[in-house]
Amino acid sequence: MASNDTITVTDNRTNRSVTIPIEDGTVRAMDFRKLRTDEEDFGLMLYDPAFMNTAACRSNITFIDGDRGILEYRGYPIEDLAENCTFLEVAYLILFGKLPNTAELKQWVYEITHHTMLHESMKKFMEGFRHDAHPMSMLISTVAALSSVYPDAVDVHDADNRLLQIKRLIAKMPSIAAMSYRHSLGFPYVYPDNELSYTENFMNMLWRMVEPKYAANPLLARALEVLFILHLDHEQNCGTSTARVVGSSLASPYLAVASAASALSGPLHGGANEEVIRMLDGIDSLADVPAFIDHVKAGKRKLMGFGHRVYKNYDPRASLIKKIAEQVFGVTGHNPKLDIALELERIALSDDYFISRKLYPNVDFYSGMIYQAIGFKPEMFTVLFAIPRTVGWLAQWQEMICDNEQKIARPRQIYTGGRKLKVVPIAERDKAASK
Ligand code: ACO
């Protein structure tokens, strides 16, 4: 640290100054506590609703430059990984910090493949859901229920134990997701096939009917695999921060992941992919697009799949997904929704409302159209996001557990309520209410 890497803050209430170190372009919030009006004073706090400008951890997993539209996992550009790697290869990179060699990858694939079975009690648990239960609700609940199957998972300070739970979760997510899908269709659940790749096996569990062996279309299986790679991790977003916060109490990783998936399900986060399709369904033709955009600009609704807290440029995942969409539609046939989406993007990117707010398509804008073309119902879209993101949640959870600077997460507040009130007897409150 250079000697002038500091900031001096003068508290005009007391005329006292403190000099605070700046490290990695950041100051420590706790240093501001030194600014106090007197001995009784708690000290200055930082107020940052929605964590707009607060770093809560150090991490070496994912790098994002939101202004330039750059995304890297462990230093590797997302474009390179999407072009040249399998999903489990990139999962290994995210978890272990390096790309595997052939022997390491073989062993890793073997281990994940041999943890895909679900305990039969979980099958019964899933059968108890209503026929029309949302697959995301089923996924979240079943992952949480797995904490009862693996109670030993709470030994989170044991590295081998952590790794075992990580493998189980990555392996079982597609099985749970597929079962929740089959449940919603009223079809019997399909057991995993260990001879297939991660995504092909997922497709097998989703769509196999009476044929003895399921064979996925290789182009669609690869498209799904690339989508999985693009969704693996995205640093400290809402879901991942939830995994870290819940995990910081040393709760079971199954509960941390279930909590993260709950955060992901919201329409402002991973749930946006489902909302995009519903939005596109509501626009009948290209001629209706300008009126829809006017509606958005008037603040009457949001253009779903647009905007991002961090990206103030084109989300690099959206560019890659747009290319995959063209390849998939080459197999499945043209999806007229793509024309509507392209027109929305064209008008939005040339309109001052969106330009001035730096609103660009995000990862969810085009992904739903591909999922739909592959054969998924919109209710499954966020589930498809949660499967690969489980790897990121677990890598971030593990990083948090091993970080000596971390403690139980516990933000502060500015209290705005009353003080030292006296309880009025209920009869008097009733009297006051009837007046
Ligand atoms: N459509 C129209 N206007 C928008 C949109 C949108 N999709 N997104 C942001 N804006 C506007 C806001 O109204 C605000 O305008 P104002 O300054 O006139 O009030 C301005 O742009 C800034 O937006 P904020 O809401 O302050 O941005 P924030 O960083 O809090 O929100 C978010 C980011 C939640 C992603 C937002 O852009 C949004 O709601 N997008 C639509 C939902 C979506 O696609 N979510 C998926 C995100 S990617 C992911 O989570 C996987």
Residues whose N, C-alpha, C, O or C-beta is under 5 A from the ligand:
A	BS01	ACO	P267 L268 H269 G270 A272 V296 R301 K302 L303 M304 G305 F306 G307 H308 R309 R357 N362 D364
